[in-house]
Amino acid sequence: MDQPVELSLEQQFSLRSFETQVERMSHEQAQSFLIKLYEQMMLRETMYKHFLKHEWGLESGSRFD
C-alpha cells in the first residue's frame, strides 16, 4: 500500500459541492453542523467496530468464549 489513497472524481465533486454549502452557512449553522457530523462519525466508528467484532467472532457469547 505504497500509493496514496485518492478520492474518485465523483467524491471530488461531492466534496466541492459540500464546500460550497458550508461556505454559505452562518457561523452558528456551521458549528451545529460540525457537532452533528462528529456525532455521526463516532456512530459510524462504533458500528464498524461492532461489525468487525461480529465478523471476527470476538463478541461476547461467540464461539471463542
C-alpha atoms as a printed R data frame, in Angstrom:
   type eleno elety resid chain resno       x       y      z
1  ATOM     1    CA   MET     A     1   0.000   0.000  0.000
2  ATOM     2    CA   ASP     A     2   2.665   2.467 -1.108
3  ATOM     3    CA   GLN     A     3   0.287   4.523 -3.229
4  ATOM     4    CA   PRO     A     4  -1.594   7.343 -1.500
5  ATOM     5    CA   VAL     A     5  -5.350   6.942 -1.344
6  ATOM     6    CA   GLU     A     6  -7.126   9.395 -3.625
7  ATOM     7    CA   LEU     A     7 -10.728  10.444 -3.986
8  ATOM     8    CA   SER     A     8 -12.640   9.375 -7.052
9  ATOM     9    CA   LEU     A     9 -13.864  12.062 -9.445
10 ATOM    10    CA   GLU     A    10 -17.376  11.656 -8.042
11 ATOM    11    CA   GLN     A    11 -16.055  12.090 -4.483
12 ATOM    12    CA   GLN     A    12 -14.096  15.189 -5.500
13 ATOM    13    CA   PHE     A    13 -17.258  16.685 -6.990
14 ATOM    14    CA   SER     A    14 -19.208  15.840 -3.845
15 ATOM    15    CA   LEU     A    15 -16.517  17.451 -1.693
16 ATOM    16    CA   ARG     A    16 -16.602  20.635 -3.761
17 ATOM    17    CA   SER     A    17 -20.390  20.760 -3.503
18 ATOM    18    CA   PHE     A    18 -20.138  20.275  0.260
19 ATOM    19    CA   GLU     A    19 -17.528  23.031  0.477
20 ATOM    20    CA   THR     A    20 -19.885  25.432 -1.297
21 ATOM    21    CA   GLN     A    21 -22.728  24.567  1.091
22 ATOM    22    CA   VAL     A    22 -20.513  25.138  4.142
23 ATOM    23    CA   GLU     A    23 -19.282  28.482  2.811
24 ATOM    24    CA   ARG     A    24 -22.899  29.671  2.658
25 ATOM    25    CA   MET     A    25 -23.643  28.708  6.282
26 ATOM    26    CA   SER     A    26 -23.654  31.167  9.140
27 ATOM    27    CA   HIS     A    27 -21.119  30.649 11.913
28 ATOM    28    CA   GLU     A    28 -23.822  29.179 14.187
29 ATOM    29    CA   GLN     A    29 -25.090  26.841 11.458
30 ATOM    30    CA   ALA     A    30 -21.560  25.629 10.766
31 ATOM    31    CA   GLN     A    31 -20.925  24.939 14.462
32 ATOM    32    CA   SER     A    32 -24.171  22.996 14.805
33 ATOM    33    CA   PHE     A    33 -23.429  21.084 11.617
34 ATOM    34    CA   LEU     A    34 -19.937  20.144 12.811
35 ATOM    35    CA   ILE     A    35 -21.300  18.794 16.083
36 ATOM    36    CA   LYS     A    36 -23.829  16.616 14.226
37 ATOM    37    CA   LEU     A    37 -21.171  15.493 11.756
38 ATOM    38    CA   TYR     A    38 -18.821  14.490 14.573
39 ATOM    39    CA   GLU     A    39 -21.619  12.543 16.262
40 ATOM    40    CA   GLN     A    40 -22.309  10.668 13.017
41 ATOM    41    CA   MET     A    41 -18.595   9.886 12.619
42 ATOM    42    CA   MET     A    42 -18.482   8.423 16.122
43 ATOM    43    CA   LEU     A    43 -21.615   6.351 15.467
44 ATOM    44    CA   ARG     A    44 -20.127   5.029 12.226
45 ATOM    45    CA   GLU     A    45 -16.911   4.088 14.034
46 ATOM    46    CA   THR     A    46 -18.924   2.273 16.697
47 ATOM    47    CA   MET     A    47 -20.873   0.390 14.022
48 ATOM    48    CA   TYR     A    48 -17.651  -0.604 12.211
49 ATOM    49    CA   LYS     A    49 -16.187  -1.915 15.453
50 ATOM    50    CA   HIS     A    50 -19.363  -3.879 16.159
51 ATOM    51    CA   PHE     A    51 -19.439  -5.356 12.640
52 ATOM    52    CA   LEU     A    52 -15.762  -6.318 12.783
53 ATOM    53    CA   LYS     A    53 -16.168  -7.955 16.205
54 ATOM    54    CA   HIS     A    54 -19.143  -9.886 14.847
55 ATOM    55    CA   GLU     A    55 -17.318 -10.942 11.670
56 ATOM    56    CA   TRP     A    56 -14.199 -11.961 13.562
57 ATOM    57    CA   GLY     A    57 -16.176 -13.789 16.258
58 ATOM    58    CA   LEU     A    58 -14.935 -11.561 19.062
59 ATOM    59    CA   GLU     A    59 -18.320 -10.643 20.569
60 ATOM    60    CA   SER     A    60 -19.257 -11.953 23.982
61 ATOM    61    CA   GLY     A    61 -21.199 -15.157 23.593
62 ATOM    62    CA   SER     A    62 -19.249 -16.008 20.452
63 ATOM    63    CA   ARG     A    63 -17.856 -19.461 19.763
64 ATOM    64    CA   PHE     A    64 -14.496 -18.433 21.271
65 ATOM    65    CA   ASP     A    65 -15.817 -17.644 24.797
